[in-house]
Amino acid sequence: MRDMKRNWKAKSWLGIVGAAVMALPAFGQSVATQVPEVLESRASAAETNDTPAAPPVAGSDLAKGAVAKWIWGASASKKYLMSKEVETGAVSKAVCRFTCDNEVKLKVNGKDAGASTEWQAPVTKDVTDMLKPGKNTILAEVANEGSAAGFAFKMIITGADGKTTEVVSDESWSVVEAGKPGATAKPKVVGKMGDNPWGNVFAGSVGRGGAQANQGFQLPEGFQIERLFTVPKATHGSWVCLTTDDKGRLIASDQGGMGLYRIIPGKPGTSEPTKVEKLDVKMTGAQGMLFAFGSLYVCANGGPGSGLYRLRDTNGDDQFDEVVKLKELRGGGEHGPHALRLSPDGKSILVSCGNHTLPPADFKKSRVPSNWSEDHLLPRQWDANGHARGILAPGGYIAKTDPEGKEWEIVSIGYRNQYDFAFNPEGEMFVYDADMEWDFGMPWYRPTRVNHATSGSELGWRSGTGKWPPYYVDSLPAMVDIGPGSPVGVEFGTGAKFPAKYQKALYICDWTFGTMYAIHTTPSGSTYAATKEEFVSRAPLPLTDVVIGKDGAMYFTVGGRGTQSELYRVTYVGKESTAPVVQGNDKSDANEQLRQLRRKLEEFHGDSKAGDEDLKLILANLSHKDRFIRYAARVALEHQGVAMWREAALATESPAGRIQGVVALARQGDKGLEDKAVDALLALDFKSFDDPTMLDWLRSLQVVFARMGEPGKATAAKALAALDPLFPAKNAFVNRELINLVVYLDSPTVAGKAAKLLAAPPEEAKDDSLGGLLARNSGYGGTINQVMANRPDAQKIHYLFALRNLKNHWTIDQRKAFFTALNEARTRSGGASYQGFLNNIEKDAYENAKDTDRLAIEALGLRKPAKAVSLPKPAGPGKAWTLDELAGLTKDGFKGRNFANGKKSFASARCVVCHRFNGEGGATGPDLSQVVGRFSPKDLAESIVDPNKVISDQYRASTIETNSGKVIAGKIVNETAAALVVVTDPEDSTKVLEVKKSDVESIKPSPVSLMPGKLIDGLNKDEVLDLLAYMLSRGDATSPFFGK
């Protein structure tokens, strides 16, 4: 998706044509309108054939035959009207395809035929009903804002006699400057379809490093998609949040400072326009909105300040005149406060907060036992690039509050950055959580995933290497893993006029890969199993939010981070029934009975005290075969006084029940109970356990040691005697937990056993399931493809990570095996923090070695620490480059550029120090692999010359003034109750400064980017061009930019 370039105001069209398609409003005075446009999709393309006499024109036919030419007026910087008169007889079928760099609105005989804001994604439109016998006028209103300019068009007309006529853009068209009526002229031919810099976008190939051109949306059969509104970015911003009000209208929010907008879509199935009104209220930056209790609740992230706000109309004028901040939420940015939902009983509001948001300072209740902790047996390493350094449990969380925002209760914890969540008709909550892409290739990488978030649930996110695997007994697993991506909007299909399957589905949106999934859930015991289906996709399609309207249609937005926003509608026009599905709780169903049992246990998550019979129920269900019921019982137990259940938990005969009881005791009991807890676990017949029970047993021992502290010598010896013979086991995950424990207990045999495992051939993991997904974002997806093509052995990395802590019992051959495996891992590919993690593992291992071992390691050359890369110097001579000069250089596109010199310039201009690109580089700035796909040459040049113009929240610096008058500039990477952690050097994320909150006078967002200006001033003309070509090609040496 191209961004930074959409400043085209609707008023640009006033005076160009008789009546504007869109008119922008002032506050509360007028509305913008736009006629809906049915778009081509995989399933609906064949359904456009209404006249049997003529077969539909396939999209592929528009890529064949007569070749369209790219045309423009005399100046690339001016707006033009381009027109063509076409004479026809009776028309049976007419389909056109068009695109423009940058923007076009097309009319056929004065009727709107569509608009394009992405040259990579041509619009295909059936215009049969717009043509008439005789003369027909095609009018294109075009605009460009720098760099190459061009408009391309092709139409295939099938007459009543079956003969076809092709109309293409060429020198036969007429052109006149917009807003300046006068004599028309012939257009300038810029090139023909297939030429650089655009490539043959009509056939699906892109020339200048853009995303693969799409031939329409992908939807299941029978669904139709419409573009309802193209958001004028300069006045309406970039929309990231949607909700519906009590009248069925939509409300959208800009991510930045452009405010809130009320939207009234036309009736589905008609050509009624969509009406958009800017609300007259000082509110913006919403990432969560909810209309409830006669008010609009807004979870602001930025804008007026992070917090929960209530907006009311107190005088009946249909505008929100009262804004009250109900609660400050202590966090911000892209990992700050997010979505809002009404509770299933309609009495409360639930709030989703990412992992950079502290829990409310005065929360009184928690369904999760509130003594949460990291619960690591071995020392954690923070992210090697400093991300989320110092952020501790609970991580991201979901909280519940009353309509006044006064009483707060923590409901679920352990998320990374869960933007949105939703409830199914049975009142069960489902949460879409983010991955940490920098972990890719590491054993602690967790993909984006959908969680069934039950009462008191812990989902196991911890910072850095500390993320819990899904099998940990003190957490709950994901319902379904999705893969890499960026989770945004979530909505159930309840109320949609869709077939039954899709009414029941959960819809989740991925911003990075432009894919909306339908998650189909099936009851499975007291929880659910799920499968994923791609529901809506296109490249590019930066989804932000989705809602089901009161009219039964689905509405979704694209945009975010300053990109071009649009509003779309999905309806079902197929033949299946769309009658409402009755969804309720069938009490005779076995799965529902298990859910009722779990809910009964969840009644004791909090202040409710269990009576004798209740306690019996709780203890009995610690050993239930259903994992979610066991979990609910253990959390209920922890909310009761330890003295009530201590002895019973330790004496439980069932292995599952005793394991759960000991975990509860470790989390709530004191150090004096540690020996009893360990003895209770060792008394079980653990050698007969299956793998899941073995993993639970091993984790329960870890929780005991992590919570209660290092065991006494006798207890440690007993534990080691039981564990040491078990390693290595056949199951890889059992081995991971075993090596953690035996290293912790200082096993004298683990180094020798592990050395053999490290010397074994690597496990070559293969996964071809992501191919189609990754192709939708060839920058970010290309980086992951590189990782997958050279994937590391995650199991061996886990062994290295654990063994780094072992100080004793090494031979030099075993050390050799360790460092040999470490150096082999360095030859593999991973996420942005991969090499940094390996460096830190090596550093810890070397520092934990005895002095004599260190000498031997160095003498034998076993340790090969990563060396700082010396950056090349530019050839020069450079100059103080301006944006106009760069625009002049790029106006003719890129051809015959030098790939090697572009890569060198990327380093010599110091881009590589802060930015990940093509799988290499730093990480204090955005990963340019995924960013440049949304940039034109002008956009990219502008971001280099003027890095302060657009700054992402994720990378924005702050200016901190202390009470003593000291000013500190840097990026706040963590905030605790007592201090701020600030990275002060954008080129070195390890340089952090801790600032006590008591010393802070003020904190303001810095208008100055962490990225310095003038980085390319040392480069000469060829170096600049080669650098831009290298970046826009996404590091592809085979791009048409390079070679002759």
CORSUL-V252102 format. One line per field, one symbol per residue. ss: DSSP state (H for helix, E for strand, L for the rest). psi: psi as a letter, one per 30 degrees, with the letter a starting at -180 (. if undefined). burial: 1 if it has 16 or more other ideal C-beta (glycine too) atoms within 10 Angstrom, else 0. Layout:
ss = ???
psi = ???
burial = ???
This chain:
ss = LLELLLLLLHHHHELLELLLLLLLLLLLLLLEEELLEELLELLLHHHHLLLLLLLLLLHHHHHLLLLLEEEELLLLLLLEEEEEEEEELLEEEEEEEEEEELEEEEEELLEEEEEELLLLLLEEEELHHHLLLEEEEEEEEEELLLLLLEEEEEEEEEELLLLEEEEELLLLLEEEELLLLLLLEELEEEEELLLLLLLLLLLLLLLLLLLLLLLLEEELLLEEEEEEEELLHHHHLLEEEEEELLLLLEEEEELLLLLEEEEELLLLLLLLLEEEEELLLLLLLEEEEEEELLEEEEEELLLLLLEEEEEELLLLLLLLLEEEEEEELLLLHHHLEEEEEELLLLLLEEEEELLLLLLLLLLLEELLLLLLLLLLLLLLLLLLLLLLLLLLLLLEEEEEELLLLLLEEEEEEEELLLLEEEELLLLLEEEEELLLHHHLLLLLLLLEEEEELLLLEELLLLLHHHLLLLLLLLLLLLLEEEELLLEEEEEELLLLLLLHHHHLLEEEEELLLLEEEEEEEEEELLEEEEEEEEEEELLLLLEEEEEELLLLLEEEEELLLLELLEEEEEEELLLLLLLLLLLLLLLLLHHHHHHHHHHHHHLLLLLLLLLHHHHHHHHHHHHLLLHHHHHHHHHHHHLLLHHHHHHHHHHLLLHHHHHHHHHHHHHHLLHHHHHHHHHHHHLLLHHHLLHHHHHHHHHHHHHHHHHHLLLLHHHHHHHHHHHHHHLLLLLHHHHHHHHHHHHHLLLLLHHHHHHHHHHLLLLLLLLLLLHHHHLLLLLHHHHHHHHHHLELLHHHHHHHHHHLLLLLLLLHHHHHHHHHHHHHHLLLELLLLHHHHHHHHHHHHHHHLLHHHHHHHHHLLLLLLLLLLLLLLLLLLLLLLLHHHHHHHHLLLLLLELHHHHHHHHHHLLHHHHLEELLEELLLLLLHHHHHHHLLHHHHHHHHHLLLLLLLHHHLLEEEEELLLLEEEEEEEEELLLEEEEELLLLLLLLEEEEEHHHEEEEEELLLLLLLLLLLLLLLHHHHHHHHHHHHLLLLLLLLLELL
psi = kkaggigjkefffkfelekkekkkllkgellklkkkjklkleffefffjfjffklkjlefefflbkklkkllafkfflklkklkkkklbkkekkklkllkjekkkkkjhfkkgllkgjffikkkkjgeffllkbkkkkkkjllkhlakkkkkkkkjkjlfgfkkkkklkaffllkkkkfikakllklkjellkfllgfaifffgkkehgllkklhlljllkfkkkkjekjkjefffajkfkklkafggllklkkfbgfalkkkjllkkglgklkkkkkkikiklgkgkkkjlhgljkkjkjbcfkklklkkljfggggkjfkjkjekkkilaafgakclkkklffgflkkkkklfgjklkfgkflkfkkghllehkelkkklkfggkgkfklkgbklklkllffgekkkkeklhldijelllklffgkkkkjllljfffkflfgkklklkkjjlkgkjfgkllbfgkklffkfglkllekkealajkbkkklgkfkilleefeflkkkkjeeghkkkjjjkkkjbgaklllkkjeklljliikelklklfgglkklllbkhglkklklkklkgaflkgkkkjjajjffkeeeeeeeeeeeeffgjbfkkkaeeeeeeeeegfgkfkeeeeeeeeeeefflkefffeeeeffkekeeeeeeeeeeeeffalefgeeeeeeeeffliffgkleeeeeeeeeeeeeeeeeflklleeeeeeeeeeeeffkllekeeeeeeeeeefeeghkffeeeeeeeefflkljjkkjgffeeefffifdeeeeeeeeffhkljeeeeeeeeefffjflhkleeeeeeefeeeeeeffllaafgeeeeeeeeeeeeefflleeeeeeeeefgekikkkkkkklkleakaljkleeeeeeeffgakkgljeeeeeeeeefggefefkkkhglaagflljfefeffgkleeeeeefeeiffejkkefgklljkklfgfkkkkakjfkkafflkkkkfjffjffjlkkkkeffkelkkkkfklfkllgfgffkaeeeeeeeeeeeffhgjfgkffla.
burial = 111111010101100100011101100000111111111111111001000001011010111000111111100101111111010100111111111111111111000111111111111111110110000101111111111111111111111000001011110010111100000000110110111111111111011111111111111101111111111110111111111100001111111101111111110100001111111110111111111110111111111001111110000000110000111011111111111111100001111111111111001001111001001011001111111111111111111110101001111111111111111110011111111111111111111111111111111111111111111111111111011111111111111111110111111111111111111110101111010101111111111111111011111111111111111111110100010010000000001101101101110111000100011011101111011111111111111101011101110100111111111111111000111111011101010010001111111111111111001000110111011101110000111111111111101001101110110000000000010011011111111111110011111111111111110001000111111011001001111111111101110111011000100110000110000000000100010010000110111011101110111111111111111111111111111111111111111111111010001010111101000000010111111000111110010010010010000000100100111000110111001111111111111100111100
